[in-house]
Amino acid sequence: MTKKRIISLVLGAVMAVGLLSGCVAGSSSKSAKTEEQKTEASTAVQQTEESTESKKDTNESGKTLVVYYSAQGHTVNFAEAIAEELNADTFEITPVDTYSSEDLDWTKDGSRVNKEHDDESLRDIALEATTVENWDSYDTVYIGYPIWWGIAAWPVDNFVKDNDFTGKTVIPFATSSSSGMGESGEILEGYAGGGNWLEGKRFQSNEDVANAREWAASLAQ
Ligand SMILES: Cc1cc2nc3c(=O)[nH]c(=O)nc-3n(C[C@H](O)[C@H](O)[C@H](O)COP(=O)(O)O)c2cc1C
């Protein structure tokens, strides 16, 4: 055997081993990749199942309640629209001594609302009820009220003071002729002493309740 022939034989053998091992390594990395892909796919399925499950859980336990006070029939329309949109329950705040239209006449000196406005001690309004059935089952509570002199109409105060909002998301909303929410939400939050109070929204008394539906739907996403 010539020297040249020996070298070419050795080179051939080296290349054959290299190719073979390359092939094996290639096929094993290919199969490792397939396994990896399989694991990834099954993890993705598992995650989807888990997220569907947790969504289902949220829907089952995450009930919403719409609490409202309405003295002159505007806020109630928005409360009902929001409740319908969210498939939520409602609770109406009713003073024991309801307000007549004379009581509500803020243009008249000495009217009930004027007296209560001028003397804060008169704003401790007794309510028909402040206890909501299955209160603990609600994760989210909307609270709606008219704006009176820039703040929440005070018949709402005792409802907020009497209930424990810990662990709940609380979303105030209001109706008014022209004033904004002002600090109405923050003041109520102070009375509640608990809960995660969101900023909330004010609607003009006669605006289309579809706007309230849209707003509530956007918050629920
Ligand atoms: C005693 C009283 C005070 C009010 N104060 C304000 C006010 O400060 N700013 C405003 O824009 N509207 C004010 N309004 C108008 C109401 O906020 C508005 O009409 C509201 O939509 C009434 O809601 P309701 O019909 O659910 O009671 C007042 C109304 C009353 C009766």
The ligand as a Gaussian input file, in Angstrom:
#p B3LYP/6-31G(d) Opt

LIG

0 1
 C      -80.460000      69.044000      47.117000
 C      -79.885000      68.995000      45.749000
 C      -78.624000      69.469000      45.519000
 C      -78.062000      69.391000      44.249000
 N      -76.785000      69.837000      44.051000
 C      -76.239000      69.757000      42.809000
 C      -74.911000      70.194000      42.573000
 O      -74.196000      70.635000      43.471000
 N      -74.425000      70.129000      41.313000
 C      -75.167000      69.642000      40.266000
 O      -74.681000      69.597000      39.150000
 N      -76.424000      69.163000      40.471000
 C      -76.974000      69.232000      41.709000
 N      -78.243000      68.754000      41.910000
 C      -78.945000      68.087000      40.808000
 C      -78.839000      66.565000      40.936000
 O      -77.536000      66.148000      41.199000
 C      -79.287000      65.843000      39.677000
 O      -80.559000      66.287000      39.295000
 C      -79.287000      64.338000      39.866000
 O      -79.284000      63.720000      38.583000
 C      -80.471000      63.847000      40.641000
 O      -80.408000      62.467000      40.747000
 P      -81.663000      61.630000      41.218000
 O      -82.783000      61.980000      40.292000
 O      -81.272000      60.221000      41.101000
 O      -81.966000      62.053000      42.623000
 C      -78.819000      68.845000      43.173000
 C      -80.121000      68.392000      43.423000
 C      -80.642000      68.465000      44.687000
 C      -82.032000      67.963000      44.926000

